[in-house]
Amino acid sequence: AAYGFPGVAELARRLAAAPPRSADETTRRAQSVLRRLFPDWPPAPWAPERPGLLAWFEVLFARPFPAFSAKLNALVTFSAGGWLMGPLELEDLEGSTVGDGVGQMVVVRRCRFLEESACASVCVNACKMPTQNLFNSDMGVPMTIEPDYDNLSCKFKFGIAPTADEEAAARAVPCFGACPSAYTLRETHQDACPDMSLFESALTPEQLLLVAGPPGRRDESRDEVR
């Protein structure tokens, strides 16, 4: 069994691959895991499905002090998220609907989790969606995650809630050319995979062999989905 960061990445892959295999089910499982990280104290009888700490945060902080709550969560994410995502930067957010935007965006310059999982579906369904749900629904803090699959960066925007159109576009991102799940974690696929030369160049030879197979098999795998 893997431990530490590799164990987290492996858990995310297992959550995405376990039956019944669907985007919504993966998101539900991953959000359940995130919820277990927080104590159910003090209990919140009006929201038994949520850990008490998160439900009370919404009541005591997010609702009466929305700007403070957005800034606080951005700061906590910036301070505590580096071990999972890699080097982070705290920047100002434009277009915030809560607060003035100062110090409300956490920028991941090159997401370690995305590199390790090597799967767009794992990123969207086991990280982006459940994390957004945790902040927006469980804590009452508007927040949107915007991954960039071209350069493997990501933005956590505290103060902007996700829209239905943006979420549909995120679900429709095609599989990586070096998908370790052999493209099986997507509910829908596009006819051709994107150019993944930038992504593959970030992998070590051992990682590339693991996620894409030997050069001959790598080409065959791509031909199969086209």
C-alpha positions, 0 to 999 in steps of 0.5 A: 500500500502507498502512504503519504501523497502517493497514497492520496493519489492512489485513493483518488484513482480507486474512487474514480475506478470503483463501480458503479463508475460515473462522474456523479458517483465518484464526486459523491465518494470523494466528498464523503472522504473529505467530510471525514477529515472534519470532526462532527463537533459540535453536532448540527441537528439541522444538517446531519449529513454534514460534519458539525464543524462545517455546518457551524462554520456556515452559520457562525462565519460564512453567512454573517461574515462572507468576505472574512470567510472567503479570505480565511479559507483562501489563506488556510488553503494557501498555508496547508495545501502545498504538500498535496498540490505543490508550490502555491501563491496567494493572489488577488481575485478579479470579479469576486462576488464576495469581498474585495478580492484581495488575497482571495485566489490561490494559484497552483503553478503546477499541480502535483496531484494532477501530475501524479494522477495523470487523469483528467477525470480524476482531477475533475471528479475526485478533486474539483467537484467534491472540493467545490461542493465542500466549500459551497454546500457544506461551508457556505463559502462561494468557491470555484476551482479552475484547472488548466490542462495545458500547463497543469496549473490550477486556480482556487477562486474564493468568492466566485461560485461555479456556474452550470455552464462552467461545470458542464464544460469541465465534465466534457474535458477529453481524456489525456493521451497518457491516461493510465485508466485506458480512457475508461473513467470518462462517461463521454469521450471526444473523437480525438485526444488533445496533444499531450506533449507538454504533459508527457514531458513533465513525467519521468521515464518511469512515470511515462512507462507506467501511464502510457506503456512502452512506445509501441503500446502507447501508439496502439492505445491512442489508435484504439480510441480514435 
